[in-house]
Amino acid sequence: LSIREGFSTDDMILILLDQAVKDRREMDRAHSGWESLSPREKQVAAYICTGLTSRQVAAQLVLSPETVKTHARHILRKLQLSSRIELRRLLDGWDLSPWLDGDFCDRKVKPHLQ
């Protein structure tokens, strides 16, 4: 890899370690942010990550679209994100199925990578 990328082995190791540390910090931030969400916000976030619009999420959860939009704003603020696309990217690969199935009564349910 180092030869293909044009770096010495030592430099490539440093580059890869730096990226691994950055990735870990981002994942820690994501988990911390997730824990700050209310159960309803987690459920709305899970539905948003499936690509549904506010109207579609509202229909699924029997809420008004404005309530879903409010939850979405709170989610983005708590996770320090600026768009639903960033939310989808941040939670990509997480198992959010308990929140989609409505099986979130146990607040200790945490998403994990699939």
N, C-alpha and C positions, 0 to 999 in steps of 0.2 A: 504494500500500500504506500509506504513512504517513497519508494522509487517512482511509482506511478504518479504520485502527487508532487514529486520534485522536492521532497524534504529529507533531511537526515532522519535516521531512525529515532534518535533522541528528540528531535524537534517534533516528529510525528507523534511520539508518545505524549509530549507536553500538550500538543494540540488536542489530542483525543481525551486526555485527562481533563483539560479545561472545559471541553464540551460536555463531558460526563458530569462535572460539577454543576455547570449551568443547567443541564437537564434535570438534575436532582433538585436543585433549588426551585425550579419551576414546578416540579411535581409536588414538592413540599408546600409551596404556596397554594397550589391547586387544592390539595387535601385540606389545608388549613381553612381556605376560603369555603370549601364545601361544607366543612363542619360548622361554619358560621351561618349557613342557610337554615331557614325553618323547614320543617317537613314539607309544607306546601310548596315552598320555593324549590326544594330539591325535586319534587314531582314535576313542577313546571319546567325546570331546567332539563330534566330527562326528556320530556316531550319536545322541547325546543330542539334538543340534540337529534331528534329523529327527523327534523326538517319541517315540522308542522308550523303553520302560521299561527298568530295569536287567536284568530277566529277558530281554527281547527283545534287548538289546544283547549280553548274555551268550551267547545262542543264536547270534547272528550271528558272534561272535568266538571261540566255543568257549572261554568262560571261565565261572567260577562267578559267579552274581549278586552274591555278596559281594565278589569281586574288582572287579567293575564299580562297585559302590558305593564301594569304597575309592578307585578311580581318580577317580570323580566328586567325592569329598570333596577329594582333592588338587587337582583342576582348579579347583574353586570357591575353595579357599584361595589358590592361586597367582594366580588372576585377581581376587581380592578381591571375590568375589560370595557371595551367600547362598542362591541357589536356581538350579535348572535353568532356570527361566523367565528369570531374569536372564542366564544363559549364552546362551539362545536369542536374547534381545534383543540382547545384545552382538555376537554373531556373525551376526546377521541380515544377509543380503545378501552374505556371504562365500562364495566358491566353495570348499566343503569336499569336493568330489567326489574329489580324489586320495586323501583319507583314507577315503572310503567304498569306493573301488575297490581299496583295498589297495596303491595305487601310491605309497607314501610312503617307499620305500627311500632316495631322495635327500633327506636332511634339509634341503636348501635349498629344498624346496617350501614356498612360503608361500601362505596364502590371499589372495585378492584379491576386491575387489568385483566382482560380476557385471555 
